């Protein structure tokens, strides 16, 4: 026996034919097991017992260190009981031969009675093989099992699908592990066998999984099977035990002269083929006829539209041939996946993968005619199931076509003690982490969820996450710089707006900084927080960097983001947020701080310096140079007309910029005019310079689409605002004519008003959290004006139905007295409740 | 043999590790913990809301060492972990009855 096993080993080491090796070992073990059984129990029918090989051994696939699975089949339990000693003796004999046997003793009726909590038994019997003993008894078992499998087919299919899902979940539902388990992980050998069992259960004993696989690509899973069989044999021979983890050491050894990272890409290619095969078989065979899942899928099928049909929870193309003529359809497919979370059918996936060349031509053409690709990608990234869409784009090769920079981290293994997944998987998981934040019951996690909910243009953050580690494919040591180098051309090709590019560059450049600061700096030390806040510069960037850090840590491995780390991260966020908020009004721009890139001539630079003199420094940090130049150019109109107004569309929102001479009620009047046109103010900021010119910016939504559907309406608004600012029209008259806002059912929220006289050197700060409603900002701002207060800085934010407003206020150039501030709080409270 | 349990500020971990290395100590167990002593928690204000930070993130170090190494180790540890402010942490010292290396059953100081 030992000689034969040694021969098999040597043959394997020279041919690397795992398939042959496992069959040869099974045959060799047969030669040992059968005679010993016969000498213990007698042969043939006389024995009254049949010895069956089950599981891998039953398939005649016995890996070098796998257990030998045996089943003793008795007609009756009583005879099994009587044979207990003989069985023990027989097993001891096998142990002495160096065979590790695991055994069970059953009767045919036990084998053919459904054990809902032991689906594994029924599955292992699919691979039964009579080794020796009572053939008639074995025949009776086969007859009973034929009826049993046909009767319980759906239950067994569902049970098996459940086992597959549970096993995949244990491995984070991904094949992309740095040190994969080649048997149990998704894409491992167990998946291949599961596909075989599903095929047999659904189509009878002779059915193979290949029948369910498109004819033109049947080679892929078979090639993968060959690879995985050889791999597991290697691991068994090397470890000298049933250990199936492909560790870094093994990767290095098996890659031999090849780069282990490249060799691992081969592994993932094969694992992907097997994973697809198993997935496809689950889809095709294990759909429950009547269940909640079916009801859910039926509901999903109502999502079908002119382009797509959703059948059994999978997306199909109605006219696949149009992929060739309408490459835009490809992006629409992924937008649909990102919106509804419906996975592609294997058929659709294959077809889309086949269109990659045509899609590349389409992208080149789009670039030539300056078609904006960024909005299409941004639309996908913004949607709730973006991770699924990106994962499908990766599998079909479309992600690499759209972003060739991503290709260099495809299946990339970078050895690291903490990381569990390949670099591409880590990047996509980071995005998934953020998208899964919503609805978390954990209060600590809910804080980050709220931060994400109020983040503007989250797609820019997701894009930065997608590319933050691409540099690891170029230089593992200096990956941040390499990622920045790669992100530049990608953003050029997508024709991303400069402000978005700047944010992406900032996030990639600093993506490790927050995690380092929170563990290496004393967060109670104001100097440490100040230094960090100075690098981040704005509250908007701080929010995005915090979320990026959260996602980046969480996607390292499932245990990396401990509550401890979440706590530290949140502390740093709050400390930096408070720092940035408090210094907001204190620092004013002096001529020397004006960025040199502003202005092309010395005269222009001087004029810009005069324009910016005395504006809070926050203005410089929150506006890109081109925005500052736009505002500066408006100043000429302001000089001529005493007022300058610019309204522009920014994707789904509008932005209003107003330059005017300061006067009481001015801010309130602008807010009131917007409300009178039924606009919904989402953000507002007020700045002023030393010369008394105010620069107010408002971001607002047009829920009734009146600006979009009726372009002259914008002009009417501009004229009305002009007259209001110049005092020719009373905003209260406009507001009286305002159409009543539609009644909305919202959770009850009581207004919370507070003031703070400590943190700012010059201003009293009022915090207002109140249910948002049309005209709220006008009412709040008017309340300050009625009390002869000046609003120096205002930060308006809207989070779902909640308005979160911060006002920096002075009265006659001084902070407010406590009793005056308290009185104002009461009046602001009144103003918040005014419309109720 | 003695066991040191030290609760220190997270940002002091690297400095403490370096200081212990300087006195020839490499082995230690590090855990992320949360708690408070006299520093108590504190109130944090965020967007005008106050919320309590009851338990502060800290690092716990556990070191077992021969008796004669105790004093210099404690000196190195407390020197590196000190900022002089509230919240620097604590060092606890316990007697250890036995140490066993699982690999080969070495016992006593030889197992450290």
Boltz contact constraints between the chains, C-beta under 6 A:
constraints:
  - contact:
      token1: [A, 519]
      token2: [B, 10]
      max_distance: 6.0
  - contact:
      token1: [A, 520]
      token2: [B, 11]
      max_distance: 6.0
  - contact:
      token1: [A, 521]
      token2: [B, 11]
      max_distance: 6.0
  - contact:
      token1: [A, 522]
      token2: [B, 11]
      max_distance: 6.0
  - contact:
      token1: [A, 562]
      token2: [B, 32]
      max_distance: 6.0
  - contact:
      token1: [A, 564]
      token2: [B, 32]
      max_distance: 6.0
  - contact:
      token1: [A, 564]
      token2: [B, 57]
      max_distance: 6.0
  - contact:
      token1: [A, 567]
      token2: [B, 57]
      max_distance: 6.0
  - contact:
      token1: [A, 568]
      token2: [B, 57]
      max_distance: 6.0
  - contact:
      token1: [A, 574]
      token2: [B, 44]
      max_distance: 6.0
  - contact:
      token1: [A, 574]
      token2: [B, 46]
      max_distance: 6.0
  - contact:
      token1: [A, 754]
      token2: [B, 48]
      max_distance: 6.0
  - contact:
      token1: [A, 767]
      token2: [B, 48]
      max_distance: 6.0
